[in-house]
Amino acid sequence: MTNWTPPFLDSLLLDEPLDRYSALRLGGRAEWLYIARDSRDALVRVVQSAWEHGVEVHVLGGGANVLISDHGLKGLVVINQLKHLDFQADYRLLAHSGLGLGTLAQLCAKRGWSGFEWAVSVPGTLGGAIVNNAGAHGGEMQHAILRVEWLDAEQGLQSSTLEQLQYGYRTSYFKQRADKRFLILQAELQFQPADPSVIRSTMEQFIAHRKRTQPKGASLGSIYKNPPNDYAGRLIEQAGLKGYRIGDAGVSDIHANFFINLGNATAHDYYRLIRYVQAQVYQQTGILLETEVECLGEMG
């Protein structure tokens, strides 16, 4: 076990199963688990203490777009559930990074604030969306961001503008950092006024489209990024891999860029399937699909 005595020790869980915190309902145990519910200051203190003692920190947020090893994760796992938000003048909003994307979309819709309709059925939290530049239906996280407040392991509290965050298709300054020693705290977002009924109608169309085109149940979401001028799902289907399975992880018959649990899949099943499909598409097309999903821990 890690030799570390964390602050707020009574609030941390030891050797906690992670499957209940994963969108896929898979994964081993966390050495330490901290669920941030009430205090941003407490979250900062716990994470800073871990970094200072050389303890690796994994931030799960809503547990979407991450594949957690069957062997679990060493160090500290953070579940960020800080959800405070503050509607301000000029259609600006301050929101904590643990707020769910779908919840934020619904709250904006009620006020007639447009610009986040795309997120109504996207899983995960604001923090994860900021890191990955999440998007759907032509919208992306970067379209709403004015400023992000975050914690750096070496430099402490930071505040970055949109231009400093180096956004691109499903990537950002944060996504490109190899050390992962940062924590998204909150963001200032910009929206536009619109008729709430129009916003609601658009969101209902997006929800209906998702139900028609994506498989039901626990999912990692899109496995691969779309390559330029093409679609990962089309390439996988063209390679004859719809319905292909390894163990109990299978390529969806509905959308080939989604992998489903056929019963008792393990993270190792998913990892092998991700690599196999990637290799087959590359062999047949010369296109190396880049994963959207982040693998945490030992997958062997």
C-alpha positions as CSV (number, residue, x, y, z in Angstrom):
1,M,0.0,0.0,0.0
2,T,1.0,3.6,-0.6
3,N,2.8,5.2,2.4
4,W,0.6,8.3,2.7
5,T,-1.6,9.8,5.4
6,P,-4.1,12.0,3.5
7,P,-6.0,15.0,4.9
8,F,-9.6,14.4,5.6
9,L,-8.8,10.7,6.2
10,D,-12.3,9.9,7.4
11,S,-13.6,11.0,4.0
12,L,-11.5,8.6,2.0
13,L,-12.3,5.0,1.2
14,L,-9.6,2.3,1.2
15,D,-9.5,-0.6,-1.3
16,E,-12.9,0.5,-2.9
17,P,-14.4,-1.3,-5.9
18,L,-14.4,1.0,-8.9
19,D,-17.1,-0.8,-11.1
20,R,-19.9,1.3,-9.5
21,Y,-18.1,4.5,-10.5
22,S,-17.5,3.5,-14.1
23,A,-20.0,4.2,-16.9
24,L,-19.1,0.7,-18.2
25,R,-19.6,-0.9,-14.7
26,L,-16.1,-2.5,-15.0
27,G,-12.8,-2.2,-13.1
28,G,-10.9,-3.4,-10.1
29,R,-10.3,-1.6,-6.8
30,A,-8.9,1.8,-5.9
31,E,-6.1,1.9,-3.4
32,W,-7.6,5.2,-2.1
33,L,-10.9,6.8,-3.2
34,Y,-12.0,10.3,-2.5
35,I,-15.5,11.5,-3.5
36,A,-15.6,15.3,-3.7
37,R,-19.2,16.4,-2.9
38,D,-19.2,19.6,-0.9
39,S,-15.9,21.5,-0.7
40,R,-13.6,22.6,-3.5
41,D,-11.0,23.5,-0.9
42,A,-11.0,20.0,0.5
43,L,-10.6,18.5,-3.0
44,V,-7.6,20.8,-3.7
45,R,-6.0,19.9,-0.4
46,V,-6.4,16.1,-0.8
47,V,-5.1,16.1,-4.4
48,Q,-2.2,18.5,-3.6
49,S,-1.2,16.3,-0.6
50,A,-1.2,13.2,-2.9
51,W,1.0,14.9,-5.5
52,E,3.4,16.2,-2.8
53,H,3.9,12.6,-1.5
54,G,4.4,11.1,-4.9
55,V,1.0,9.5,-5.0
56,E,-0.5,9.0,-8.5
57,V,-3.9,10.7,-8.9
58,H,-6.7,9.5,-11.3
59,V,-9.7,11.7,-11.8
60,L,-12.8,9.8,-13.0
61,G,-15.6,12.4,-12.8
62,G,-18.6,10.6,-14.3
63,G,-16.5,7.6,-15.2
64,A,-17.3,8.0,-19.0
65,N,-14.7,7.4,-21.7
66,V,-12.3,5.6,-19.4
67,L,-11.5,1.8,-19.3
68,I,-10.4,0.9,-15.8
69,S,-8.1,-2.1,-15.4
70,D,-9.4,-5.3,-13.8
71,H,-6.4,-5.1,-11.5
72,G,-7.6,-1.7,-10.1
73,L,-5.6,1.5,-9.7
74,K,-2.8,2.4,-7.4
75,G,-2.7,5.7,-5.6
76,L,-5.7,8.1,-5.3
77,V,-8.8,7.9,-7.4
78,V,-11.0,11.1,-7.3
79,I,-14.7,11.1,-8.1
80,N,-15.5,14.8,-8.7
81,Q,-19.2,15.5,-7.8
82,L,-18.8,19.2,-7.2
83,K,-21.8,20.7,-9.0
84,H,-22.2,24.3,-7.9
85,L,-23.1,26.8,-10.7
86,D,-23.8,30.5,-10.9
87,F,-25.8,32.0,-13.7
88,Q,-24.5,35.5,-14.3
89,A,-25.2,38.5,-16.5
90,D,-24.7,38.5,-20.3
91,Y,-25.5,34.8,-20.5
92,R,-22.4,33.8,-18.7
93,L,-22.2,30.9,-16.3
94,L,-19.7,29.7,-13.7
95,A,-19.9,25.9,-13.2
96,H,-17.9,23.4,-11.1
97,S,-16.3,20.7,-13.1
98,G,-18.2,17.8,-11.5
99,L,-21.5,19.0,-13.0
100,G,-23.0,16.4,-15.4
101,L,-23.2,17.6,-19.1
102,G,-26.8,16.5,-19.5
103,T,-27.8,18.3,-16.3
104,L,-26.1,21.5,-17.5
105,A,-27.9,21.3,-20.9
106,Q,-31.3,20.9,-19.2
107,L,-30.7,23.8,-16.8
108,C,-29.6,26.1,-19.6
109,A,-32.6,25.1,-21.7
110,K,-35.0,26.1,-18.9
111,R,-33.5,29.6,-18.9
112,G,-33.5,30.0,-22.6
113,W,-29.7,29.8,-22.8
114,S,-28.6,28.2,-26.1
115,G,-25.3,26.7,-27.0
116,F,-25.2,23.5,-25.0
117,E,-28.0,21.5,-26.7
118,W,-25.5,19.1,-28.2
119,A,-24.6,17.8,-24.7
120,V,-28.1,16.7,-23.6
121,S,-27.4,13.0,-24.0
122,V,-23.6,13.0,-23.7
123,P,-22.4,11.1,-20.6
124,G,-19.7,12.5,-18.3
125,T,-19.0,15.7,-16.4
126,L,-17.9,19.2,-17.4
127,G,-14.4,18.5,-16.3
128,G,-14.0,15.5,-18.5
129,A,-15.6,17.4,-21.4
130,I,-13.1,20.3,-21.0
131,V,-10.1,17.9,-21.1
132,N,-11.4,15.9,-24.1
133,N,-13.2,18.7,-26.0
134,A,-16.3,16.5,-26.0
135,G,-18.8,17.1,-28.7
136,A,-21.8,15.9,-30.6
137,H,-24.2,17.0,-33.3
138,G,-21.8,19.6,-34.6
139,G,-21.2,21.2,-31.2
140,E,-18.0,21.0,-29.0
141,M,-17.0,22.0,-25.5
142,Q,-14.6,24.7,-26.9
143,H,-17.6,26.6,-28.4
144,A,-18.8,27.6,-24.9
145,I,-15.6,28.2,-23.0
146,L,-14.3,31.6,-21.9
147,R,-12.0,30.6,-19.1
148,V,-11.0,27.5,-17.1
149,E,-9.7,27.4,-13.6
150,W,-7.5,24.4,-12.8
151,L,-4.9,23.1,-10.4
152,D,-1.3,22.3,-11.5
153,A,0.8,19.9,-9.4
154,E,3.8,22.3,-9.6
155,Q,2.4,25.7,-10.2
156,G,-0.8,25.6,-8.1
157,L,-4.0,27.4,-9.1
158,Q,-4.2,28.4,-12.7
159,S,-6.6,30.3,-14.9
160,S,-6.5,29.8,-18.7
161,T,-8.4,31.4,-21.6
162,L,-9.8,29.5,-24.5
163,E,-6.9,30.5,-26.7
164,Q,-4.4,29.0,-24.2
165,L,-6.1,25.7,-24.1
166,Q,-5.1,24.6,-27.6
167,Y,-8.3,23.0,-28.5
168,G,-8.7,20.7,-31.5
169,Y,-10.9,17.7,-32.5
170,R,-11.3,15.7,-29.2
171,T,-8.1,17.2,-27.8
172,S,-6.7,20.0,-25.7
173,Y,-3.7,21.2,-23.8
174,F,-4.8,19.0,-20.9
175,K,-5.3,15.9,-23.1
176,Q,-1.8,16.3,-24.5
177,R,-0.1,16.5,-21.1
178,A,1.6,13.2,-20.5
179,D,2.0,13.6,-16.8
180,K,-1.7,14.1,-16.0
181,R,-0.8,16.1,-12.9
182,F,-3.6,18.6,-13.2
183,L,-7.2,18.9,-11.9
184,I,-10.0,20.9,-13.6
185,L,-11.9,22.9,-11.0
186,Q,-14.4,25.2,-12.8
187,A,-15.2,27.0,-16.0
188,E,-16.7,30.2,-17.2
189,L,-19.0,29.5,-20.1
190,Q,-20.8,31.8,-22.6
191,F,-24.3,31.1,-24.1
192,Q,-26.8,32.9,-26.3
193,P,-30.5,33.8,-25.7
194,A,-33.1,31.6,-27.5
195,D,-36.7,30.5,-27.2
196,P,-36.8,27.7,-24.6
197,S,-39.3,25.8,-26.7
198,V,-36.9,25.9,-29.7
199,I,-34.0,24.7,-27.5
200,R,-36.2,21.9,-26.1
201,S,-37.2,20.8,-29.6
202,T,-33.6,20.6,-30.7
203,M,-32.6,18.6,-27.7
204,E,-35.5,16.2,-28.2
205,Q,-34.3,15.6,-31.7
206,F,-30.7,14.9,-30.5
207,I,-32.0,12.4,-27.9
208,A,-34.1,10.6,-30.5
209,H,-31.2,10.4,-32.8
210,R,-29.0,8.9,-30.1
211,K,-31.7,6.3,-29.3
212,R,-31.9,5.3,-33.0
213,T,-28.2,5.1,-33.7
214,Q,-26.5,4.0,-30.5
215,P,-26.8,0.8,-28.5
216,K,-28.6,0.8,-25.1
217,G,-27.0,0.0,-21.8
218,A,-23.6,0.7,-20.2
219,S,-21.1,1.9,-22.7
220,L,-17.7,3.6,-23.1
221,G,-19.2,5.8,-25.8
222,S,-17.3,6.2,-29.1
223,I,-14.2,4.0,-29.0
224,Y,-12.3,5.8,-31.7
225,K,-12.0,9.4,-33.1
226,N,-13.3,9.9,-36.6
227,P,-10.4,10.2,-39.0
228,P,-10.3,13.2,-41.4
229,N,-13.2,13.1,-43.9
230,D,-14.4,9.7,-42.7
231,Y,-16.1,7.9,-39.8
232,A,-14.6,5.3,-37.6
233,G,-17.9,3.3,-37.5
234,R,-18.0,3.1,-41.3
235,L,-14.4,1.8,-41.5
236,I,-15.0,-0.8,-38.8
237,E,-18.2,-2.0,-40.5
238,Q,-16.4,-2.0,-43.9
239,A,-13.7,-4.3,-42.3
240,G,-16.4,-6.8,-41.5
241,L,-16.2,-6.4,-37.8
242,K,-19.7,-5.6,-36.8
243,G,-20.7,-8.2,-34.2
244,Y,-17.1,-9.4,-33.7
245,R,-16.4,-10.3,-30.1
246,I,-13.5,-11.1,-27.8
247,G,-14.7,-12.8,-24.6
248,D,-17.9,-11.0,-23.7
249,A,-16.9,-7.6,-25.3
250,G,-18.4,-7.2,-28.8
251,V,-18.6,-4.7,-31.6
252,S,-22.2,-3.3,-31.7
253,D,-24.5,-4.4,-34.5
254,I,-26.2,-1.0,-34.3
255,H,-23.1,1.3,-34.4
256,A,-19.7,-0.3,-35.0
257,N,-17.8,2.5,-33.1
258,F,-19.5,1.3,-29.9
259,F,-18.5,-1.9,-28.0
260,I,-21.0,-3.6,-25.8
261,N,-20.9,-6.0,-22.8
262,L,-22.5,-9.3,-23.9
263,G,-22.7,-10.6,-20.4
264,N,-19.6,-10.8,-18.3
265,A,-17.0,-8.8,-20.2
266,T,-13.8,-7.7,-18.5
267,A,-11.7,-4.7,-19.1
268,H,-9.1,-7.0,-20.6
269,D,-11.7,-8.2,-23.1
270,Y,-12.4,-4.6,-24.1
271,Y,-8.8,-3.7,-24.3
272,R,-8.0,-6.7,-26.6
273,L,-11.0,-5.9,-28.8
274,I,-10.0,-2.2,-29.0
275,R,-6.5,-3.2,-30.2
276,Y,-7.7,-6.0,-32.5
277,V,-10.2,-3.7,-34.3
278,Q,-7.6,-1.0,-34.6
279,A,-5.1,-3.5,-36.2
280,Q,-7.7,-4.9,-38.6
281,V,-8.8,-1.5,-39.9
282,Y,-5.2,-0.4,-40.3
283,Q,-4.3,-3.6,-42.2
284,Q,-7.2,-3.2,-44.6
285,T,-7.2,0.6,-45.1
286,G,-3.9,2.0,-43.9
287,I,-5.8,4.2,-41.5
288,L,-4.7,3.9,-37.8
289,L,-7.8,4.7,-35.7
290,E,-7.0,6.9,-32.7
291,T,-8.8,6.0,-29.5
292,E,-11.1,8.4,-27.7
293,V,-11.2,6.1,-24.7
294,E,-8.5,6.4,-22.0
295,C,-7.1,3.2,-20.5
296,L,-6.3,3.4,-16.8
297,G,-4.0,0.9,-15.1
298,E,-2.5,-2.3,-16.3
299,M,-4.4,-3.9,-19.1
300,G,-2.3,-7.1,-19.6
